[in-house]
Amino acid sequence: MATAQLQAALSSHEKITAGQQQSWPKSLKERYLNLTSQLAAATGDTSLQIASQQQLIALIKDKQQAIANNTLISARLNFNYEQQILEISRLEHESNYNKNF
């Protein structure tokens, strides 16, 4: 980055940092943290870069957990559906058997 662009980025970053990031959607926060990490690398601010990377890791872990939870829920729903199909089949078979006798 050119020095003027870097200074403008630093100034914008300070304004954003002073605002409320907690209410941001995760995708926006992830973009912000990526840019913060890049800005920190460009300015040599390793502590800011580490902090940004740690927050990114936390967001990624949250995403992975959400995906795992959704996968588990989906598997449970599929299992319940298959069990219901088997139960219906068993009841139909039992009903047909009883009709014949």
All heavy atoms as an XYZ file, in Angstrom:
797
protein
N       0.845     -1.190      0.000
C       0.000      0.000      0.000
C       0.883      1.244      0.000
O       1.910      1.264      0.648
C      -0.864      0.042      1.262
C      -2.028     -0.876      1.283
S      -3.072     -0.532      2.727
C      -3.751     -2.135      2.962
N       0.418      2.254     -0.666
C       1.124      3.518     -0.637
C       0.941      4.136      0.740
O      -0.003      3.836      1.456
C       0.574      4.445     -1.723
N       1.858      4.999      1.128
C       1.827      5.601      2.462
C       0.522      6.345      2.718
O      -0.058      6.229      3.795
C       3.024      6.560      2.632
O       4.228      5.843      2.330
C       3.099      7.093      4.038
N       0.040      7.097      1.735
C      -1.212      7.844      1.903
C      -2.393      6.887      2.084
O      -3.269      7.113      2.922
C      -1.455      8.756      0.706
N      -2.400      5.813      1.304
C      -3.477      4.828      1.419
C      -3.409      4.115      2.767
O      -4.433      3.856      3.387
C      -3.392      3.803      0.290
C      -3.747      4.358     -1.068
C      -3.529      3.345     -2.159
O      -2.601      2.532     -2.092
N      -4.370      3.388     -3.171
N      -2.195      3.824      3.195
C      -2.022      3.164      4.478
C      -2.503      4.059      5.615
O      -3.183      3.606      6.529
C      -0.541      2.781      4.682
C      -0.207      1.978      5.921
C      -0.989      0.679      5.960
C       1.287      1.697      5.959
N      -2.183      5.333      5.534
C      -2.625      6.277      6.564
C      -4.149      6.418      6.560
O      -4.787      6.451      7.616
C      -1.964      7.645      6.355
C      -2.085      8.561      7.544
C      -1.513      7.948      8.822
O      -0.465      7.322      8.823
N      -2.231      8.105      9.919
N      -4.742      6.444      5.372
C      -6.204      6.527      5.269
C      -6.850      5.265      5.838
O      -7.865      5.338      6.538
C      -6.614      6.729      3.820
N      -6.238      4.127      5.564
C      -6.751      2.861      6.096
C      -6.658      2.847      7.609
O      -7.582      2.400      8.295
C      -5.987      1.686      5.492
N      -5.538      3.327      8.152
C      -5.377      3.387      9.612
C      -6.425      4.303     10.241
O      -7.012      3.978     11.277
C      -3.974      3.872      9.974
C      -2.861      2.848      9.877
C      -1.497      3.527      9.999
C      -3.018      1.788     10.953
N      -6.652      5.441      9.609
C      -7.638      6.399     10.117
C      -9.035      5.787     10.100
O      -9.789      5.882     11.078
C      -7.603      7.669      9.276
O      -8.595      8.561      9.691
N      -9.387      5.134      9.005
C     -10.699      4.478      8.903
C     -10.820      3.355      9.921
O     -11.869      3.171     10.540
C     -10.912      3.913      7.496
O     -10.964      4.952      6.558
N      -9.744      2.618     10.103
C      -9.751      1.507     11.062
C     -10.002      2.021     12.470
O     -10.762      1.427     13.234
C      -8.430      0.741     10.993
C      -8.377     -0.409     11.943
N      -7.801     -0.317     13.183
C      -8.855     -1.669     11.836
C      -7.922     -1.470     13.800
N      -8.554     -2.314     13.009
N      -9.378      3.134     12.824
C      -9.574      3.705     14.162
C     -11.029      4.120     14.375
O     -11.596      3.910     15.450
C      -8.639      4.891     14.375
C      -7.191      4.480     14.530
C      -6.221      5.652     14.514
O      -6.682      6.819     14.488
O      -5.006      5.401     14.512
N     -11.655      4.688     13.343
C     -13.058      5.087     13.445
C     -13.967      3.866     13.608
O     -14.890      3.877     14.422
C     -13.478      5.885     12.210
C     -12.870      7.266     12.133
C     -13.266      7.958     10.845
C     -12.518      9.273     10.686
N     -12.783      9.898      9.383
N     -13.682      2.835     12.831
C     -14.493      1.615     12.905
C     -14.302      0.930     14.247
O     -15.262      0.460     14.859
C     -14.136      0.652     11.747
C     -14.566      1.263     10.413
C     -14.783     -0.708     11.950
C     -14.066      0.517      9.201
N     -13.061      0.887     14.721
C     -12.759      0.231     15.993
C     -13.492      0.916     17.137
O     -13.919      0.257     18.081
C     -11.241      0.238     16.251
O     -10.593     -0.412     15.150
C     -10.893     -0.512     17.509
N     -13.674      2.214     17.040
C     -14.374      2.949     18.089
C     -15.875      2.646     18.074
O     -16.551      2.824     19.069
C     -14.142      4.450     17.935
N     -16.396      2.161     16.926
C     -17.829      1.855     16.805
C     -18.174      0.519     17.435
O     -17.343     -0.156     18.034
N     -19.425      0.155     17.298
C     -19.931     -1.096     17.871
C     -19.791     -2.226     16.857
O     -20.560     -2.324     15.922
C     -21.406     -0.930     18.271
C     -21.643      0.029     19.392
C     -21.091     -0.508     20.711
O     -21.110     -1.702     20.949
N     -20.596      0.378     21.544
N     -18.820     -3.106     17.057
C     -18.623     -4.260     16.176
C     -19.411     -5.460     16.666
O     -19.654     -6.393     15.910
C     -17.157     -4.666     16.121
C     -16.206     -3.601     15.713
C     -14.791     -4.024     16.012
O     -14.466     -5.188     15.969
N     -13.957     -3.069     16.340
N     -19.784     -5.470     17.923
C     -20.431     -6.638     18.505
C     -21.750     -6.984     17.813
O     -22.128     -8.143     17.757
C     -20.661     -6.423     20.008
C     -19.399     -6.184     20.809
C     -18.394     -7.312     20.682
O     -18.761     -8.466     20.559
N     -17.119     -6.967     20.693
N     -22.449     -5.988     17.318
C     -23.748     -6.233     16.699
C     -23.635     -6.552     15.206
O     -24.647     -6.764     14.549
C     -24.660     -5.030     16.914
O     -24.078     -3.882     16.330
N     -22.424     -6.585     14.690
C     -22.236     -6.871     13.271
C     -22.563     -8.326     12.967
O     -22.332     -9.214     13.783
C     -20.791     -6.619     12.861
C     -20.370     -5.190     12.813
C     -21.107     -4.090     13.107
C     -19.079     -4.715     12.460
N     -20.354     -2.963     12.956
C     -19.106     -3.304     12.559
C     -17.901     -5.330     12.070
C     -18.006     -2.516     12.269
C     -16.802     -4.545     11.785
C     -16.857     -3.155     11.881
N     -23.048     -8.594     11.748
C     -23.202     -9.987     11.330
C     -21.823    -10.649     11.245
O     -20.811     -9.969     11.020
C     -23.837     -9.899      9.946
C     -24.171     -8.472      9.713
C     -23.488     -7.646     10.753
N     -21.781    -11.948     11.399
C     -20.496    -12.655     11.415
C     -19.713    -12.467     10.124
O     -18.498    -12.332     10.158
C     -20.706    -14.139     11.694
C     -21.069    -14.417     13.124
C     -21.179    -15.896     13.400
C     -21.571    -16.104     14.847
N     -21.648    -17.518     15.198
N     -20.393    -12.440      8.985
C     -19.687    -12.297      7.710
C     -18.987    -10.941      7.627
O     -17.855    -10.844      7.147
C     -20.641    -12.467      6.536
O     -21.658    -11.487      6.585
N     -19.650     -9.895      8.113
C     -19.042     -8.559      8.098
C     -17.879     -8.489      9.085
O     -16.827     -7.916      8.782
C     -20.090     -7.497      8.426
C     -19.632     -6.042      8.360
C     -19.111     -5.709      6.969
C     -20.781     -5.113      8.725
N     -18.060     -9.097     10.243
C     -16.997     -9.098     11.243
C     -15.778     -9.869     10.717
O     -14.640     -9.459     10.933
C     -17.491     -9.710     12.548
C     -16.527     -9.513     13.683
C     -17.160     -9.797     15.017
C     -16.176     -9.416     16.108
N     -16.761     -9.432     17.423
N     -16.033    -10.963     10.012
C     -14.938    -11.742      9.440
C     -14.163    -10.917      8.414
O     -12.926    -10.913      8.412
C     -15.489    -13.006      8.789
C     -14.422    -13.953      8.291
C     -15.000    -15.250      7.761
O     -16.203    -15.513      7.936
O     -14.225    -16.001      7.154
N     -14.868    -10.187      7.563
C     -14.202     -9.316      6.579
C     -13.388     -8.237      7.280
O     -12.257     -7.935      6.892
C     -15.234     -8.682      5.647
C     -15.843     -9.678      4.673
C     -16.911     -9.086      3.804
N     -16.413     -7.939      3.067
C     -17.185     -7.033      2.517
N     -18.492     -7.120      2.599
N     -16.669     -6.010      1.866
N     -13.986     -7.647      8.321
C     -13.303     -6.602      9.095
C     -12.020     -7.161      9.718
O     -10.965     -6.528      9.654
C     -14.232     -6.059     10.173
C     -13.531     -5.199     11.204
C     -13.135     -3.907     10.892
C     -13.247     -5.695     12.475
C     -12.488     -3.119     11.828
C     -12.594     -4.909     13.414
C     -12.213     -3.632     13.094
O     -11.560     -2.862     14.015
N     -12.100     -8.341     10.306
C     -10.921     -8.929     10.951
C      -9.846     -9.287      9.936
O      -8.649     -9.139     10.214
C     -11.326    -10.156     11.776
C     -12.144     -9.837     13.028
C     -12.704    -11.112     13.644
C     -11.311     -9.065     14.051
N     -10.239     -9.749      8.762
C      -9.258    -10.023      7.703
C      -8.547     -8.740      7.285
O      -7.321     -8.724      7.126
C      -9.932    -10.673      6.491
C     -10.084    -12.161      6.636
O      -9.161    -12.842      7.088
N     -11.235    -12.677      6.270
N      -9.323     -7.678      7.105
C      -8.711     -6.394      6.740
C      -7.833     -5.862      7.867
O      -6.745     -5.326      7.615
C      -9.795     -5.373      6.383
C     -10.518     -5.621      5.067
C     -11.706     -4.688      4.910
C      -9.563     -5.459      3.892
N      -8.285     -6.031      9.108
C      -7.486     -5.587     10.250
C      -6.167     -6.343     10.300
O      -5.104     -5.752     10.537
C      -8.264     -5.803     11.568
O      -9.451     -5.021     11.518
C      -7.449     -5.376     12.769
N      -6.219     -7.626     10.037
C      -5.001     -8.437     10.032
C      -4.039     -7.974      8.939
O      -2.827     -7.857      9.169
C      -5.365     -9.909      9.838
O      -4.213    -10.708      9.843
N      -4.585     -7.699      7.759
C      -3.745     -7.216      6.659
C      -3.149     -5.846      6.978
O      -1.982     -5.582      6.687
C      -4.549     -7.159      5.361
C      -4.931     -8.510      4.825
C      -5.861     -8.406      3.624
O      -6.150     -7.321      3.129
N      -6.326     -9.548      3.151
N      -3.960     -4.983      7.560
C      -3.492     -3.655      7.946
C      -2.392     -3.773      9.003
O      -1.374     -3.083      8.929
C      -4.658     -2.819      8.467
C      -4.353     -1.383      8.879
C      -3.803     -0.589      7.694
C      -5.608     -0.723      9.421
N      -2.597     -4.650      9.968
C      -1.598     -4.850     11.017
C      -0.292     -5.376     10.429
O       0.797     -4.947     10.831
C      -2.132     -5.816     12.072
N      -0.401     -6.289      9.467
C       0.804     -6.819      8.818
C       1.535     -5.712      8.058
O       2.773     -5.623      8.107
C       0.431     -7.962      7.873
N       0.771     -4.849      7.388
C       1.374     -3.752      6.618
C       2.058     -2.733      7.508
O       3.055     -2.124      7.118
C       0.312     -3.070      5.755
N       1.537     -2.556      8.718
C       2.123     -1.572      9.633
C       3.103     -2.196     10.620
O       3.721     -1.488     11.406
C       1.015     -0.851     10.434
O       0.267     -1.818     11.184
C       0.099     -0.066      9.528
N       3.208     -3.527     10.588
C       4.135     -4.208     11.499
C       3.606     -4.334     12.920
O       4.370     -4.568     13.852
N       2.302     -4.187     13.092
C       1.682     -4.287     14.414
C       1.328     -5.752     14.679
O       0.208     -6.193     14.441
C       0.430     -3.403     14.469
C      -0.166     -3.305     15.862
O       0.180     -4.126     16.729
O      -1.000     -2.396     16.065
N       2.304     -6.497     15.184
C       2.097     -7.934     15.376
C       1.049     -8.242     16.439
O       0.319     -9.221     16.317
C       3.417     -8.645     15.730
O       3.994     -8.013     16.877
C       4.398     -8.611     14.571
N       0.942     -7.416     17.462
C      -0.055     -7.691     18.500
C      -1.473     -7.555     17.942
O      -2.346     -8.370     18.251
C       0.140     -6.800     19.721
O      -0.007     -5.441     19.378
N      -1.712     -6.560     17.090
C      -3.015     -6.407     16.456
C      -3.268     -7.553     15.478
O      -4.386     -8.076     15.404
C      -3.113     -5.059     15.736
C      -4.429     -4.773     15.007
C      -5.611     -4.819     15.983
C      -4.359     -3.439     14.296
N      -2.240     -7.955     14.773
C      -2.384     -9.053     13.827
C      -2.731    -10.345     14.572
O      -3.618    -11.095     14.161
C      -1.109     -9.228     13.005
C      -1.277    -10.185     11.846
C      -0.050    -10.222     10.944
O       1.003     -9.708     11.296
N      -0.194    -10.825      9.790
N      -2.067    -10.606     15.677
C      -2.339    -11.801     16.478
C      -3.776    -11.753     17.014
O      -4.515    -12.737     16.932
C      -1.323    -11.946     17.626
C       0.048    -12.319     17.071
C      -1.784    -12.962     18.664
C       1.174    -12.197     18.081
N      -4.172    -10.605     17.540
C      -5.522    -10.460     18.088
C      -6.575    -10.691     17.004
O      -7.583    -11.372     17.242
C      -5.698     -9.086     18.719
N      -6.338    -10.141     15.828
C      -7.274    -10.323     14.715
C      -7.358    -11.785     14.310
O      -8.455    -12.320     14.087
C      -6.847     -9.492     13.503
O      -6.837     -8.131     13.817
N      -6.217    -12.429     14.217
C      -6.191    -13.840     13.833
C      -6.880    -14.718     14.880
O      -7.594    -15.657     14.541
C      -4.747    -14.314     13.605
C      -4.096    -13.729     12.374
C      -4.801    -14.150     11.097
O      -5.196    -15.285     10.945
N      -4.960    -13.204     10.178
N      -6.691    -14.399     16.155
C      -7.356    -15.161     17.215
C      -8.874    -15.008     17.130
O      -9.606    -15.979     17.310
C      -6.848    -14.722     18.588
C      -5.440    -15.197     18.883
C      -4.870    -14.627     20.171
O      -5.255    -13.548     20.619
N      -3.936    -15.349     20.765
N      -9.337    -13.804     16.842
C     -10.776    -13.588     16.695
C     -11.323    -14.304     15.463
O     -12.433    -14.849     15.485
C     -11.089    -12.095     16.629
C     -10.866    -11.384     17.956
C     -11.162     -9.903     17.848
O     -12.228     -9.523     17.361
N     -10.236     -9.073     18.289
N     -10.531    -14.327     14.388
C     -10.930    -15.063     13.189
C     -11.038    -16.553     13.484
O     -11.981    -17.217     13.035
C      -9.932    -14.817     12.047
C     -10.115    -13.532     11.269
C      -8.910    -13.268     10.375
C     -11.377    -13.599     10.436
N     -10.085    -17.078     14.230
C     -10.119    -18.497     14.604
C     -11.373    -18.797     15.412
O     -12.044    -19.811     15.187
C      -8.837    -18.892     15.373
C      -7.649    -18.904     14.414
C      -8.997    -20.241     16.066
C      -6.298    -19.017     15.103
N     -11.728    -17.912     16.331
C     -12.937    -18.098     17.136
C     -14.182    -18.108     16.247
O     -15.082    -18.936     16.434
C     -13.041    -17.016     18.200
N     -14.237    -17.210     15.262
C     -15.370    -17.185     14.338
C     -15.446    -18.469     13.520
O     -16.535    -19.023     13.311
C     -15.263    -15.989     13.384
C     -15.636    -14.624     13.925
C     -15.378    -13.539     12.880
C     -17.088    -14.589     14.346
N     -14.293    -18.946     13.063
C     -14.251    -20.179     12.271
C     -14.703    -21.369     13.113
O     -15.467    -22.223     12.651
C     -12.843    -20.395     11.684
C     -12.574    -19.345     10.597
C     -12.688    -21.806     11.127
C     -11.138    -19.254     10.148
N     -14.272    -21.414     14.366
C     -14.708    -22.499     15.252
C     -16.216    -22.450     15.451
O     -16.880    -23.492     15.474
C     -13.985    -22.419     16.599
C     -12.558    -22.908     16.540
C     -11.908    -22.865     17.920
C     -10.486    -23.370     17.850
N      -9.826    -23.316     19.157
N     -16.773    -21.252     15.615
C     -18.227    -21.106     15.750
C     -18.947    -21.621     14.503
O     -19.967    -22.300     14.594
C     -18.617    -19.649     15.997
C     -18.267    -19.164     17.395
O     -17.958    -20.003     18.273
O     -18.301    -17.928     17.604
N     -18.404    -21.283     13.324
C     -18.993    -21.746     12.069
C     -18.958    -23.265     11.983
O     -19.939    -23.894     11.602
C     -18.227    -21.184     10.863
C     -18.587    -19.812     10.453
C     -17.812    -19.467      9.188
C     -18.082    -18.098      8.685
N     -17.306    -17.803      7.477
N     -17.803    -23.844     12.338
C     -17.667    -25.295     12.292
C     -18.647    -25.963     13.241
O     -19.260    -26.980     12.903
C     -16.236    -25.718     12.639
C     -15.237    -25.408     11.560
C     -13.809    -25.722     11.992
O     -13.478    -25.681     13.168
N     -12.964    -26.039     11.018
N     -18.831    -25.397     14.422
C     -19.765    -25.961     15.392
C     -21.197    -25.879     14.875
O     -21.971    -26.822     15.023
C     -19.640    -25.246     16.745
C     -20.436    -25.905     17.847
C     -19.997    -27.321     18.121
O     -18.832    -27.595     18.300
N     -20.945    -28.241     18.152
N     -21.535    -24.756     14.262
C     -22.881    -24.603     13.704
C     -23.126    -25.620     12.594
O     -24.202    -26.222     12.518
C     -23.077    -23.175     13.173
N     -22.117    -25.833     11.746
C     -22.244    -26.820     10.672
C     -22.400    -28.216     11.263
O     -23.244    -29.000     10.823
C     -21.029    -26.750      9.718
C     -21.083    -25.452      8.904
C     -20.985    -27.966      8.795
C     -19.813    -25.137      8.149
N     -21.600    -28.527     12.272
C     -21.697    -29.833     12.921
C     -23.068    -30.027     13.557
O     -23.674    -31.093     13.435
C     -20.591    -29.987     13.960
N     -23.571    -28.989     14.217
C     -24.894    -29.074     14.836
C     -25.986    -29.287     13.786
O     -26.890    -30.101     13.974
C     -25.197    -27.822     15.650
C     -24.371    -27.733     16.906
O     -23.801    -28.715     17.372
N     -24.272    -26.543     17.473
N     -25.892    -28.560     12.676
C     -26.879    -28.713     11.606
C     -26.805    -30.099     10.980
O     -27.831    -30.688     10.643
C     -26.692    -27.637     10.538
C     -27.128    -26.271     11.014
O     -27.904    -26.156     11.959
N     -26.623    -25.228     10.383
N     -25.602    -30.624     10.841
C     -25.424    -31.962     10.294
C     -26.045    -33.001     11.221
O     -26.728    -33.922     10.774
C     -23.925    -32.266     10.074
O     -23.394    -31.275      9.181
C     -23.711    -33.641      9.488
N     -25.822    -32.837     12.513
C     -26.384    -33.757     13.491
C     -27.914    -33.695     13.482
O     -28.593    -34.729     13.489
C     -25.849    -33.451     14.889
C     -26.354    -34.338     16.023
C     -25.986    -35.795     15.767
C     -25.767    -33.869     17.342
N     -28.453    -32.494     13.444
C     -29.908    -32.335     13.395
C     -30.469    -32.996     12.144
O     -31.478    -33.704     12.190
C     -30.296    -30.844     13.471
C     -30.012    -30.294     14.866
C     -31.761    -30.630     13.101
C     -30.087    -28.781     14.959
N     -29.813    -32.787     11.014
C     -30.256    -33.381      9.761
C     -30.216    -34.906      9.839
O     -31.152    -35.582      9.398
C     -29.365    -32.887      8.619
O     -29.754    -33.466      7.408
N     -29.149    -35.448     10.407
C     -29.032    -36.907     10.538
C     -30.138    -37.451     11.444
O     -30.732    -38.495     11.154
C     -27.667    -37.278     11.080
N     -30.415    -36.741     12.523
C     -31.490    -37.176     13.426
C     -32.847    -37.137     12.736
O     -33.668    -38.045     12.894
C     -31.521    -36.293     14.669
C     -30.429    -36.602     15.649
C     -30.534    -35.743     16.875
N     -29.450    -36.060     17.809
C     -29.097    -35.291     18.810
N     -29.728    -34.159     19.028
N     -28.121    -35.644     19.609
N     -33.100    -36.084     11.980
C     -34.371    -35.985     11.256
C     -34.501    -37.105     10.230
O     -35.575    -37.705     10.096
C     -34.500    -34.617     10.585
C     -34.729    -33.430     11.525
C     -34.646    -32.117     10.749
C     -36.058    -33.553     12.233
N     -33.419    -37.389      9.512
C     -33.443    -38.485      8.533
C     -33.687    -39.819      9.221
O     -34.448    -40.653      8.729
C     -32.143    -38.531      7.731
C     -32.087    -37.459      6.675
O     -33.113    -36.994      6.189
N     -30.884    -37.058      6.317
N     -33.041    -40.035     10.360
C     -33.228    -41.275     11.099
C     -34.683    -41.400     11.555
O     -35.308    -42.461     11.395
C     -32.285    -41.330     12.304
C     -32.480    -42.549     13.152
C     -31.963    -43.769     12.750
C     -33.190    -42.478     14.348
C     -32.142    -44.906     13.522
C     -33.381    -43.605     15.124
C     -32.856    -44.828     14.715
N     -35.227    -40.319     12.110
C     -36.625    -40.352     12.554
C     -37.576    -40.618     11.388
O     -38.541    -41.371     11.522
C     -37.002    -39.039     13.248
C     -36.352    -38.891     14.599
O     -35.896    -39.859     15.197
N     -36.303    -37.662     15.089
N     -37.297    -40.014     10.262
C     -38.114    -40.225      9.071
C     -38.067    -41.698      8.650
O     -39.109    -42.311      8.385
C     -37.621    -39.318      7.934
C     -38.273    -39.584      6.609
C     -39.578    -39.151      6.358
C     -37.597    -40.263      5.610
C     -40.187    -39.397      5.139
C     -38.200    -40.517      4.385
C     -39.497    -40.078      4.157
O     -40.092    -40.333      2.960
N     -36.871    -42.252      8.605
C     -36.734    -43.657      8.225
C     -37.427    -44.579      9.225
O     -38.051    -45.573      8.837
C     -35.251    -44.022      8.098
C     -34.596    -43.381      6.890
C     -33.083    -43.559      6.860
O     -32.546    -44.343      7.670
O     -32.447    -42.918      6.008
N     -37.347    -44.239     10.507
C     -38.036    -45.040     11.525
C     -39.553    -44.967     11.347
O     -40.254    -45.971     11.525
C     -37.641    -44.572     12.932
C     -36.203    -44.879     13.297
C     -35.907    -46.372     13.242
O     -36.619    -47.175     13.812
N     -34.864    -46.723     12.518
N     -40.055    -43.800     11.000
C     -41.490    -43.655     10.766
C     -41.934    -44.474      9.556
O     -42.995    -45.105      9.580
C     -41.856    -42.183     10.594
C     -41.794    -41.401     11.888
C     -42.039    -39.920     11.682
O     -41.907    -39.402     10.585
N     -42.387    -39.228     12.762
N     -41.134    -44.462      8.507
C     -41.437    -45.252      7.308
C     -41.472    -46.736      7.669
O     -42.385    -47.467      7.254
C     -40.408    -44.985      6.182
C     -40.495    -43.531      5.702
C     -40.573    -45.965      5.026
C     -41.797    -43.158      5.041
N     -40.499    -47.194      8.443
C     -40.480    -48.597      8.869
C     -41.697    -48.940      9.729
O     -42.286    -50.014      9.584
C     -39.190    -48.903      9.632
C     -37.911    -48.954      8.812
C     -36.697    -49.081      9.721
C     -37.960    -50.091      7.807
N     -42.076    -48.046     10.609
C     -43.233    -48.276     11.475
C     -44.512    -48.335     10.651
O     -45.373    -49.193     10.878
C     -43.324    -47.197     12.551
C     -44.461    -47.369     13.523
C     -44.378    -48.628     14.389
O     -43.336    -49.312     14.403
O     -45.390    -48.930     15.049
N     -44.657    -47.454      9.683
C     -45.825    -47.474      8.800
C     -45.876    -48.788      8.035
O     -46.930    -49.426      7.933
C     -45.822    -46.263      7.847
C     -46.097    -44.979      8.629
C     -46.829    -46.439      6.708
C     -45.840    -43.705      7.845
N     -44.735    -49.202      7.515
C     -44.662    -50.462      6.784
C     -45.039    -51.638      7.684
O     -45.786    -52.539      7.288
C     -43.253    -50.644      6.220
O     -43.157    -51.869      5.544
N     -44.551    -51.646      8.905
C     -44.862    -52.719      9.846
C     -46.351    -52.741     10.158
O     -46.991    -53.803     10.157
C     -44.058    -52.544     11.138
C     -44.246    -53.684     12.156
C     -43.652    -53.347     13.504
N     -44.344    -52.284     14.204
C     -45.522    -52.433     14.850
N     -46.143    -53.585     14.858
N     -46.074    -51.406     15.464
N     -46.928    -51.564     10.388
C     -48.356    -51.487     10.688
C     -49.209    -51.930      9.500
O     -50.231    -52.610      9.661
C     -48.736    -50.077     11.121
C     -48.182    -49.627     12.477
C     -48.426    -48.141     12.686
C     -48.779    -50.449     13.608
N     -48.802    -51.544      8.300
C     -49.525    -51.984      7.105
C     -49.458    -53.495      6.964
O     -50.454    -54.146      6.652
C     -48.957    -51.297      5.855
C     -49.332    -49.847      5.728
C     -48.638    -49.153      4.573
O     -47.624    -49.677      4.051
O     -49.105    -48.061      4.191
N     -48.298    -54.044      7.177
C     -48.117    -55.496      7.098
C     -48.980    -56.196      8.155
O     -49.649    -57.192      7.866
C     -46.637    -55.857      7.281
C     -46.368    -57.314      7.229
N     -46.477    -58.036      6.066
C     -46.019    -58.198      8.200
C     -46.199    -59.296      6.313
N     -45.912    -59.431      7.609
N     -48.961    -55.672      9.364
C     -49.752    -56.245     10.454
C     -51.246    -56.150     10.141
O     -52.009    -57.093     10.385
C     -49.435    -55.514     11.754
C     -50.062    -56.116     12.984
C     -49.644    -55.372     14.238
O     -48.428    -55.330     14.511
O     -50.527    -54.817     14.910
N     -51.667    -55.017      9.574
C     -53.068    -54.830      9.216
C     -53.480    -55.824      8.138
O     -54.564    -56.430      8.219
C     -53.273    -53.396      8.735
O     -54.600    -53.216      8.310
N     -52.661    -56.017      7.131
C     -52.953    -56.982      6.061
C     -52.981    -58.408      6.605
O     -53.810    -59.217      6.189
C     -51.930    -56.865      4.935
C     -52.099    -55.601      4.130
O     -53.197    -55.024      4.092
N     -51.036    -55.157      3.489
N     -52.117    -58.715      7.495
C     -52.065    -60.053      8.096
C     -53.348    -60.331      8.892
O     -53.926    -61.401      8.783
C     -50.835    -60.168      9.001
C     -50.696    -61.493      9.686
C     -50.232    -62.611      8.980
C     -51.054    -61.661     11.015
C     -50.105    -63.848      9.601
C     -50.949    -62.897     11.647
C     -50.469    -63.988     10.937
O     -50.357    -65.213     11.556
N     -53.799    -59.302      9.653
C     -55.003    -59.453     10.451
C     -56.266    -59.570      9.584
O     -57.230    -60.213      9.974
C     -55.162    -58.318     11.456
C     -54.140    -58.409     12.585
O     -53.645    -59.488     12.885
N     -53.837    -57.282     13.188
N     -56.257    -58.934      8.420
C     -57.407    -59.018      7.513
C     -57.575    -60.429      6.941
O     -58.666    -60.868      6.667
C     -57.251    -58.010      6.362
C     -57.531    -56.587      6.759
C     -57.371    -55.700      5.542
C     -57.513    -54.242      5.933
N     -57.269    -53.355      4.783
N     -56.434    -61.077      6.758
C     -56.468    -62.412      6.176
C     -56.913    -63.472      7.170
O     -57.237    -64.589      6.796
C     -55.111    -62.792      5.584
C     -54.778    -61.917      4.384
O     -55.671    -61.478      3.687
N     -53.507    -61.690      4.144
N     -56.911    -63.150      8.449
C     -57.330    -64.132      9.454
C     -58.505    -63.697     10.214
O     -59.125    -62.906     10.455
C     -56.168    -64.423     10.437
C     -55.092    -65.229      9.787
C     -53.910    -64.638      9.377
C     -55.249    -66.596      9.575
C     -52.908    -65.377      8.799
C     -54.250    -67.338      8.995
C     -53.073    -66.729      8.593
